């Protein structure tokens, strides 16, 4: 299988998930409400997908957006405060 050229890693992962599901593009479009021509144009690199279209496809396929790293490995951000306890809205690590 030749992978199309994708502009983002998210597009590549979405494409792989569609292929792994084994669902036809026609059926995926019918179930998700996405225009079949739009999906075809995306597959051939002629256009990108809006977040709404990505969301519709992801929901239909049962996909979720997740971090690559475990959240417990990331340092917590702390907010700095001015005198009087008012936050300046800046975070430090």
Secondary structure, DSSP 8 states (H G I E B T S, - for coil): ------SSHHHHHHHHHHHHHT--HHHHHHHHT--HHHHHHHHTTS----HHHHHHHHHHHT-----SS-GGGS---EEEE-TTS-EEEEEE-
